[in-house]
Amino acid sequence: MQMAMSFVSFRFVATSRKERLRVHRDKGVRCALSKAETAGVLTEIFGTRSDAFDRKGIAMDDAGRRGRSKDLNLTYGEYDLDLFTKLLDRASPAQGDTFLDLGSGCGRLVLAAWMLYDHWKRCFGVEIVDPLHRESIAKYGDLRQHLASSHVPCPTASVDFIMGDLNETDFSEADVVFCYSTTWDSAGPVLTTLSRRLSEVLRPGTRVITTDKMLAEICDADGRGFQLLDQIDGSNKDTFFSTGYVWKRIDRTNLEELVPRPSPSF
Ligand SMILES: C[S@@+](CC[C@H](N)C(=O)[O-])C[C@H]1O[C@@H](n2cnc3c(N)ncnc32)[C@H](O)[C@@H]1O
């Protein structure tokens, strides 16, 4: 633990924020912290796999108290940071966009997105399990303190966490949505409840990342649905392997919006 901390601090001292921004701008990507720095800080704040396992226990206890032990939608896991970062890049976050992690757990990926890009307007999460929601608020406080003590300026975007059911929460402001949906309700590989909810709430043009399951291309009689933009395979510690899908919310009545889709790999 001590060694990891010194390493992170050294990286911060060795590279100024201005230098980091210049390096990433040269590559056409604007970042607040590099991927390696973000990974190091997240380990400082959220710990190792055994800490993630403890959080899984918190989620299982909560599901038991609600009589929802068998509800796979409430399965807790923490998505692999490396694959998340690649998928986020493919969703092309733009200046002033808002990021949302739908089912944000302990807030780890909301805070990862916040650190990886310098140009968000807002990063937020929606989580139905209260102890996890409270953990995300506490971790955000810890992270701000950690960055301050390492003399790293915090990214400027606002961060907030909403405690609630995504089916009853307004998240229409989001431009880029991530959802670790591997165990969520589906018919075969196609997410059912989530496809419908996202098509109702999100604006055309919003990018959505789903994991291991797909959104419906057409969700209702008005032609609202999703266009597959990209997909990436990678390792994910919870599931060993994962496919992430990047979608764009479109209205299929606007046929000019359709672009050729890549061939699915299954
Ligand atoms: C697989 S975990 C992902 C956690 C986090 N996004 C990550 O990848 O590290 C899915 C989360 O979604 C939450 N969830 C499930 N159904 C939900 C709903 N209807 N509304 C809000 N959150 C929900 C679960 O409680 C759980 O914390």
Ligand as a Chemical Component Dictionary entry (heavy atoms), coordinates in Angstrom:
data_LIG
# 
_chem_comp.id                   LIG 
_chem_comp.type                 NON-POLYMER 
_chem_comp.pdbx_formal_charge   0 
_chem_comp.three_letter_code    LIG 
# 
loop_
_chem_comp_atom.comp_id 
_chem_comp_atom.atom_id 
_chem_comp_atom.alt_atom_id 
_chem_comp_atom.type_symbol 
_chem_comp_atom.charge 
_chem_comp_atom.model_Cartn_x 
_chem_comp_atom.model_Cartn_y 
_chem_comp_atom.model_Cartn_z 
_chem_comp_atom.pdbx_ordinal 
LIG C1  C1  C 0  -22.916 -4.821 -11.757 1  
LIG S1  S1  S 1  -23.090 -3.474 -10.614 2  
LIG C2  C2  C 0  -22.088 -2.211 -11.370 3  
LIG C3  C3  C 0  -21.446 -1.197 -10.429 4  
LIG C4  C4  C 0  -20.593 -0.160 -11.127 5  
LIG N1  N1  N 0  -21.278 0.434  -12.252 6  
LIG C5  C5  C 0  -19.289 -0.753 -11.619 7  
LIG O1  O1  O 0  -19.238 -1.230 -12.760 8  
LIG O2  O2  O -1 -18.310 -0.751 -10.893 9  
LIG C6  C6  C 0  -24.747 -2.939 -11.041 10 
LIG C7  C7  C 0  -25.313 -1.954 -10.066 11 
LIG O3  O3  O 0  -26.592 -1.527 -10.547 12 
LIG C8  C8  C 0  -27.457 -1.342 -9.437  13 
LIG N2  N2  N 0  -28.860 -1.408 -9.922  14 
LIG C9  C9  C 0  -29.538 -2.501 -10.333 15 
LIG N3  N3  N 0  -30.783 -2.177 -10.698 16 
LIG C10 C10 C 0  -30.902 -0.839 -10.500 17 
LIG C11 C11 C 0  -31.974 0.082  -10.678 18 
LIG N4  N4  N 0  -33.180 -0.316 -11.121 19 
LIG N5  N5  N 0  -31.764 1.380  -10.395 20 
LIG C12 C12 C 0  -30.545 1.797  -9.944  21 
LIG N6  N6  N 0  -29.497 0.965  -9.729  22 
LIG C13 C13 C 0  -29.670 -0.345 -10.010 23 
LIG C14 C14 C 0  -27.083 -2.499 -8.523  24 
LIG O4  O4  O 0  -27.480 -2.268 -7.193  25 
LIG C15 C15 C 0  -25.555 -2.521 -8.680  26 
LIG O5  O5  O 0  -24.909 -1.719 -7.731  27 
# 
loop_
_chem_comp_bond.comp_id 
_chem_comp_bond.atom_id_1 
_chem_comp_bond.atom_id_2 
_chem_comp_bond.value_order 
_chem_comp_bond.pdbx_ordinal 
LIG C1  S1  SING 1  
LIG S1  C2  SING 2  
LIG S1  C6  SING 3  
LIG C2  C3  SING 4  
LIG C3  C4  SING 5  
LIG C4  N1  SING 6  
LIG C4  C5  SING 7  
LIG C5  O1  DOUB 8  
LIG C5  O2  SING 9  
LIG C6  C7  SING 10 
LIG C7  O3  SING 11 
LIG C7  C15 SING 12 
LIG O3  C8  SING 13 
LIG C8  N2  SING 14 
LIG C8  C14 SING 15 
LIG N2  C9  SING 16 
LIG N2  C13 SING 17 
LIG C9  N3  DOUB 18 
LIG N3  C10 SING 19 
LIG C10 C11 SING 20 
LIG C10 C13 DOUB 21 
LIG C11 N4  SING 22 
LIG C11 N5  DOUB 23 
LIG N5  C12 SING 24 
LIG C12 N6  DOUB 25 
LIG N6  C13 SING 26 
LIG C14 O4  SING 27 
LIG C14 C15 SING 28 
LIG C15 O5  SING 29 
# 
